Structures are given as structure tokens and as C-alpha cells.
Amino acid sequence: MKGFTTEARVGLVVILGAVVLAYMSMQIGLFRLGKEKGYRVFVVFDSAAGLDQKTPIRLAGVEVGKVEQLELTDGKARVTFRIHPEYRIRKGGKAIIRSAGLLGEKYVELISGKEKNYLNDGDTLAESETLGDIEALVAKFSEVGSDIKAVTVSLREVIGTKQGEEDLKSILTNFRKFSQHLDELIVNNQDSVGETISNLKEFSEFINDDVPDLVDSLKRVASNLEAGKGTIGKLLKDDQLYEKLNSAMDNIQKITQKVNNGEGTIGKLVTDEKAYQRINTALESLNNTLGRIDRFKTSVGLRNEYQTDTTQKNKGYFSVRLEPRADKYYLLEVVDDPRGTVNQSSQTTTVGGVSTTTTRLTTERKLKFSLEMGRRFNGIDIHLGLVENSFGVGAGYMVFDDRFRLGVDLWDFNSVDPQSPNPHLKTTASYHFYKYLFLQTGYDQMLNAGLKTSFVGGGMTLDDEDLKYLFGAAGSLVK
């Protein structure tokens, strides 16, 4: 570098350093000359905490741009994305604020939509989501810790005392005795258990092979009833039935009035004391000739089912069972159904010029009724009739002197519930461990994925002798 003075050399070095520094600044993004490349996309977040300018934007783990600007609009954060021009993003996607680690920096994750068109400069993403930050998680954990502390304090107050220790020992002793009795029951009835499993296998084969055809037939029967076809269908759909019944009641009232006034043959029989004595004598003679006529065997039951799905609701039953003979019965039930009535409503919201319609289902409790008739063949009973306001059928299998029962019921073939497109299928297993009390478990709505749930519960039954004792005791108290 001959001919250059010292000052010229120093100046040249300073110029070269400034050029290198300017080049490096532009490379790392501190300065930029001219219009920045790429296109802009706008997103609205409820909270943009942790974001700042130059926050990376990633799509499938690949950085496709950076945050260019943050501003407050109507109490929400409006964020401007600068997307590199070589990346195209489909419409219909959404943006999520994520963290690179538990304590790492924030970044924006883009999820591409499924539409054919791509986002252009100035478009707005319709959906966004902000995940919980560390402070929110810490607050949640603090609430959980407080709840756990309250539970441990309650347990200490219950079990920490001498009475609590004695109660816990008593519970463990009773459970040990129960497990021993259950083990003895299974050991002493191994043959019966084997036969039961074999029968269940045959029953499952029947379900797999014949139930689909049976369901189709029942659907046709239910459709005919709804359409008013056949004798029963005409009775259900006849609009003049009420008027006919009302007219019949008027006629009955007129007849009873004539009877009370002593008109006609029956009226004279009712009001004439001599006729009453003659009829009474004839009835006593007939009773002595024919003997005593046994009345129906009657039983009354109450039970409750706790559904273990997210709704965690209870379903209650009150039943009356009439048995004219050992192999025939009639069942009347009143059911408190938590999903008795289903209402559907729609709501439309608009965000960033894009309208979204959401559908909401609400349910209300409702009393439903069942009226069924059944026949028993050894350990199997078949029943059909009205099941919870809809036509249905069912079957049950009893062993161990009818203490254990496995049942299946199928009804509601034309449901109006949008979440129940298939018939209502329910299986139940129950065990009577005392004369009056029983426990049960099972699975409900097996054919409808959105409603199927397991349940546990129990109840009690009272027969004729129990009812006579209760009514007699109540009469004594009244006196």
C-alpha cells in the first residue's frame, strides 16, 4: 500500500469495518433496506402474552415467518404475521401460541386448513388459540393442592380418632368376611358357574346371529305402529278415541245414577236388603263349593342407577310386578329418566367477517312409563311391550335360585334424539345378597357411541307378605 498515508489507511479500515457491520446487521435482521419480502396475515388472540416482534412462526415445525407487529383492538391482541414468500398456507387453519419448553421462549404454531385456496396478503385467520401459561398452571396446581389438603384434613378427623380406627377395623373385617363368603359361593357352585358360562356363550351366539334380523323386524313393527297401521296402530292414532271414551264415561255415570236410585234390575238388587241377603248367601255357597281363589302374587320394587360417564346422573325406577302364575307376569314401571327430553338449538357467531354456527343440545328430566308382559321358561324369561314410552323387547337369565340375573333389553327403534340414531340396547347384571336388597351393574346405550355408559346401582323389593306387614303396622299406628 505504497503511496497511502497513515490517515488514509485508517480511514480505509474504518470503511471496510462499517460495510461488514452493515452486512451482518442486515443478515441477522436488525436493519433492512427496502420493502421486506413476504406477505402479511392478521390473527386476533384473547391474549398475546410472551409474543414480541420477531417471534418465529412455524408450520409443521418449520419456520415460515415472524411476528411483525402487535396492537390492541377491542380489548384483544391483533397480531400481524410476516410470512416468507416461498411458503403457501391453505385457508381454514388456525394459529396457536406455544412454548418451546417449560421455561422456553414462545412461538406461534400454524395449522394449515383443508381448503383449496391459499392465504393472501392482508387475509385474516378465523381461528386462534392460546394455551395456558406457567402462571395459570401454577394457580391450578395451587387449587388442587388446597383440595387435597382439605381431603386429608377430613380423613384425619374421621380416621385419626379412636372411634375412626375402630370403624375402619370393622369395615375391613366385614370386607374380609364378604370375600370369604364369595369365595365359598364360587367354589361350591363351580358346576353351576360352568353351565352359566356355557349358556352365556350360546346366548352371545344368538345375539350375534339373530339379533340384527330381530332388530329389523322390530323396526318395521314400530314404523307400522307410528303410521297407524294394524289394529294397535289404529287404536293409537284414532283421534276419535277420546270422544268415544268420554261418551262411555257419561253412559257409565247415568247407569250408576239409576242404580243408586233403585231403578232397573241391578238397582233393585243394590237397594233391596232381601236381595242383598240372598246374593250374599249364594256367594257364600259358591265360595264353599269352589274353594278359595288365590289372588295374584304382587311385588313392589325401587332401584337407582348411577351413570359413570361425564354426566354422572342418576336414573330411578319404581316398579309393580303381578304374577298370575309362576311362569307368567306383568310389569308396570315408572322411570325418572335424566335424558327424558332432548332440545336442539343453534347459534351463529361472526369473528373477523367469518360466521360460525354452533349447535347445542339440552336435556331435561322426564317421567316415562313401561308396561310389559313376560313368560318364563325354566331359567330364561322373555318379555315385550311398552319400554320407557317406546316399543321394546328383552330377555333374562337367572341362576342360584334367582339370586343372580343377567338381562338384556332393546327398545326405542325410532328415536328423535340426534345422538341416538340406533336402538337403545342395555345389559344388566344383578345379585340379591339379602331377601329385600340387591346390587346391579351393566352397560347402557351400547349401540350409540355418543351416549354409551356403564352404570352401578342397587335397590329393594317387597312381596305380598312384606306389604301386608307394612300396611298392618301403618294401620296400627293410625289407630
BAKE-767988 format. One record per residue (C-alpha): x, y, z. Coordinates in steps of 0.2 Angstrom, whole numbers, plus 5000, padded with zeros to 4 digits. Layout:
% BAKE-767988
XYZ/...
% end
This chain:
% BAKE-767988
500050005000/501350124995/500850304992/499450295006/499650395021/499350335038/497750435039/497150355023/497550185029/496550205045/495050285035/495050135023/495050005038/493550105046/492550105030/492849915027/492349885045/490749985043/490249895027/490549725036/489549785051/488049845040/488049675030/488049575047/486649685053/485549655038/485949465039/485349455057/483849565054/484249725064/484149835048/483349815032/483449915016/481949925005/480249835007/480349675017/479949515007/478449405010/476549435014/475649485029/474249385038/473249455053/472749355068/471649405084/472149325101/471249345118/473049365125/474749385116/475749365132/477549315128/477549375110/478549515103/479249575086/480249445078/479449295087/479649155075/478149075066/478248895062/477248775051/477448585055/479048635064/479748735050/480048925052/478949015039/478949195046/479049315060/477849425070/477949595063/476849705074/475649685089/474249805093/472749815104/470949815096/469349805106/470249735121/471049595111/472849575103/472949595085/474549525078/475249545061/476249395054/477549415040/477649255030/479049215019/478549225000/479149044997/477848965009/475948955005/474648915018/472948855015/471448945021/470348875036/471848845048/472148915065/473648995075/474148935092/475349015104/476548885111/478148875121/479748795116/479948715133/479348735151/480348895153/480748915134/480349065123/478649075114/478249045096/476749035085/476248865078/475148875062/474048735057/473548735039/471748715034/470948595021/470348725009/470948734991/471348914992/472848995000/473049145011/473549305003/474249475008/473049555021/471949405025/471449355042/471549195051/469749155058/470349045072/471649065085/472048985102/473149025117/473748885128/473848915147/475448995153/476548945168/475649065180/473948985176/474648815178/475448855195/473748935200/472848775195/474148665205/473848785220/472048755219/472248565218/473448565232/472148655243/470848525239/472048385243/472448475259/470648485263/470348305260/471748245270/471148355285/469448275283/470248105283/471248145298/469748205308/468748045303/470147915304/471347995316/470247975331/470047815341/468247795335/468847815317/470147675320/468847555327/467647595312/469047565299/469447395308/467647345307/467547395289/469047285285/468347145295/466647145286/467547155269/468647005273/467146905278/466246955262/467746905251/467746735261/465846705258/466046755239/467546635238/466546495246/465046535235/466146515219/466946355225/465346275230/464546315213/465846285201/464746165190/463346295190/464646435185/465246325171/463546295165/463146485166/464646525156/464146395143/462346465142/463146645140/464146585126/462646515117/461646675121/463046785114/463046675098/461146705097/461446895099/462746895085/461746795073/459946835076/459847005084/460147105068/458647025060/457647045075/458047225076/457547255058/455847165061/455547275077/455947425067/454647385054/453347345068/453747515077/453647605060/451947525057/451347575074/451947755071/451047755054/449447695062/449347535053/448647375060/447347365075/448547435088/449147565077/447347625073/447047625092/448547735095/448147855080/446247865081/445848055085/444048005090/444647885104/444448025117/442748075112/442247885112/442947865130/442148025136/440447965129/440747795138/441047885154/439447985153/438447825150/439347745165/438847895176/437047885170/436947705174/437747725191/436447865195/435047745190/435747605201/435947725216/434047775213/433547595213/433047595195/433147435185/433547255190/435347305196/434647455206/433447345215/434747215219/435847355226/434547445236/433447295241/434047225258/433247055255/434047045238/435747085246/435546945259/435046815245/436546865235/437746855250/437046685254/437346625236/439046695236/439546605252/438846445245/439846465229/441446505239/441146345249/440946245233/442346315223/443646345237/444746495240/445346585224/447146635225/447546815220/448946875210/450746875218/451247055219/452947135222/453447315223/455247375219/456347535220/458047555212/459347685206/460747685193/462247795194/462947835177/464847835177/465047945161/465448135161/463648175165/463648075182/461748075183/460547955192/459147865184/457747805196/456447665194/454847625203/454047455198/452547345202/452547165196/451047055195/451146865194/449546765190/450646605190/452446555192/452846565173/451946725168/452046905174/451547085171/452747235174/452247415177/453747545179/453847725182/455547795176/456447955181/457547975165/458848115166/458848125147/456948115145/456848265134/458148325121/458048505114/459148565100/459648755097/460848845085/461849005087/462849095074/464349205079/465449315067/467349345071/468449435058/467049435045/466849245046/465249165053/465249005063/463648915068/463648805083/462348685088/461848655106/460848505114/460048525131/459148385141/457848385154/457248255166/455548175162/454448035169/454247885157/453247735159/453447545155/452147415153/452747245149/452147055149/453346915151/453446725151/454746615159/455546455153/456546375166/457946495170/457546615155/456246745154/455646835138/454647005139/454047135127/452847285127/453047475131/454847515137/455047695143/453747765131/454347655116/454047485110/455447355116/455947185120/457047095132/457746935140/458446875156/459446735163/459346685181/460346565192/460746525210/458846515215/458546685205/459846775216/460946815201/460146885185/460946935168/459747035157/459747125140/458447255134/458147335117/456947475113/456747655105/456947605087/456447775080/457247895092/457148085089/458748115099/460148165086/461448075097/460447915097/460247865079/460247675084/459047575095/459347585114/460247425120/460547395138/461347245148/461147225166/461947105179/461147105197/461347005213/460246985228/461346975243/459846985255/457946955254/457547135250/459147215244/460147195228/461647265219/461747295200/462947345186/462947355167/463147455151/461847575143/461647645126/462847515119/462447545100/462647735102/464447795104/464047965110/462947915124/463547735129/464047725148/464247595162/463247615177/463147545195/461747545207/460547445219/458847435226/457547345236/455947235233/454447195244/453247045241/451547015247/451946965265/453047115267/451747235260/450447155272/451547185287/451947365282/450147405279/449647325295/450947415305/450347585297/448547545301/449047515319/449947675320/448447775313/447347695326/
% end
